[in-house]
Amino acid sequence: MAGKRKYIISFRGLSVGKHEYEYHLNDSFFEDLPFSEVTKGDVRIDVRLNKQSTMLILDFIVRGKVTLPCDRCGDDCTLTITGQYTLYVKPNGVSDTTDEEDIVVLAANDGELDIAHHLYEYTILSLPAKRVHAAEKDCNQEVIQKLKEIETNDAPGDSSNDEPSSDPRWDLLKNLKFNN
């Protein structure tokens, strides 16, 4: 990433207590990531670092808008994202937990933490599960029409299907579902 140095927090000289940082992720941040789902974005991430004597606690507050392909039509859509995440950093090099995703262990002589990957990761975690335009009318109408045609052609009871509309092996299970 170009300008990656701006995503490094130097904590060695920081006093014990709370410190705040603000990061803006724009199109160039996402373009520098080769396999990013997000193509464009304007995301603000506030990082609140609480330095304690034995560890660092970083709270990431994610707010912004990102552009990615719509799940319904494939055209780009802009989505609003929000999220809050916590990362624990142990700067002493001793780890008693190895499989924790939200704990980072640094070597005893490290005095800096590169959070670029965490900024991206928390942005991606803030994405909704269903990524579609706010209204179907905002989607590419040619694609929507084609999907409706395909859905109509695959409807149960369609005479063009040579297969039975229901599988008799599963019919008995349907009776259990409805307690018949």
N, C-alpha and C positions, 0 to 999 in steps of 0.2 A: 504494500500500500504506500502510495506517495504520501509523504508527510507523516509517516507512522509514528514519529517521535512525539507528536502531540497527544498520543493515546497512552503515554507512559506516565505513571504516577511514581514520583520519587518520595518514598516514605521514610527513608533513613533519618533525615534531619527534621522531620515533623515532630511537633510536641504531642504529648498524649492529650487526646481530646477529639473534638469533632472538626472536620474540614469538609468543604464543599467544592465540587467541580461541576462544570457544565460542558456538555459536548453536543455539537450539532453534526448529525450525519446527513450528508446531501448526496446528490447523484454521483459525484466522483468517488465517494466512499464505497458505494455499492458497485460501481463499474470496476473498481479495482479487485473485486472478489470474483474469481472465475466461475463459480458454480452457484451464485446467489439467486434465490427465488425472486428477490426484489430487484426490479430494474431501475426504479427511480424512487426517491424518497426525500422527505424533509422531516427528520426525527430529532427531537431534543431529548437528551438523556441527562438527568441530574444525578450525580453520584455524591452520596453523603458518606464520607469515610469517618469511621469512629476508630481512632487508634488507641489500643489498649496496650498494656505492658507486654502481653504475651501473644496478641493477635490483632488483626485488622478486620473490621466488619464494614463491608461496603454495601450500601443500599442503592440500587439502581431504579430510578423512576423514569419510565419510558412514556413519551407522548409524541404523537406526530401523525404524519400521513405517508403512506407508501403506495407505489404503483406496481401491480403485478397482474398476470393474466387472470381473467374471470373464469371461474370453474364452469359456468354455464355456456358462454359463447366464445371464449378464447381471446377476446379483445382485452386491451389493458383497462383496468379499473383502479380507482384510487380509494383506499380504505383508511379509516382512522384507527389508530392503534393506541392502546394504553396498557401499562403493566408495571408491576413492582416486584423486584427480585432482590435477594440477599446473597452475597458471596462472602465466605470466611477465608481469610488468608493467614496461614501460620508461617511467619518468617524465620522460624528457628531451625528448620530443616528436619524436625522430628515429626513423623506421622504415626498416629495410633489408629487412623482410619485410612483405608486405601481405596474404597469404592464410592466414596461420597463425591457427587458431582458438584456440589456447591462449596467444596473445600479445596483450596489451593495450598500446596505446601512448597515453600521456597527454600533454597539453600541458605545456610546461616549467613553467608557473606553477601547475599542479594539485598540491594537497597531500593530496587525499582520493581514495579509491577506493570506489565503491558496488558492493558484492558481492551485492546482493539477487538480481539476475538469475543470477549464477553459482551461488548457493546452490540456486536452483530448477533450473537446468540440470543440475547435478551430481546432484540428487535424481532427476530424470527419467532421466538416463543410468544410474543405479543400478537402475532397474526391470528385472526379468527380461523376456526376450522373450515367454515364455508366462506369461500372468497368469491363473492359475486357482486354485481352491480346492485345498488340500493333498490332499484325497481327493474322488472323484466323489460320495460320499455326502453331502458338505457342500454340494453344489450344489442348486439348485432342482430337485426331482425331477420336477415337471410338465414343465419344459423338457427335461430329460434324456430323459424318456419320449417326448416329441414328436420329439426328434432321432433317437431309435432307430426310431420309426415311419417317419420320412422316409428314413432310411438303408435300412431294409428295403424300402421301396417303390422305391427307386432301385437295388436290387441288380442286377448283371449277370444276364442270362437271364430277367429279369422279363417275363412275357407282355404286360404292359400297355404296354411300350415298343414303338413301331413301328420304332425304329431298330435296326440290327444291333448285337450286343454288342461287336464290335470293328470297327474301320475297316480294310478290306483294304489301304488305301494304307500303313498302318503295320505290317502283318504282316511284311513283309520286314525291317523294322528290328528287330523282335523276334528274328529269327533271328540277326542280327549280335550282339545283346546276349548271347545264350547260346551263340554259336559253333556253331550247328547247321548 
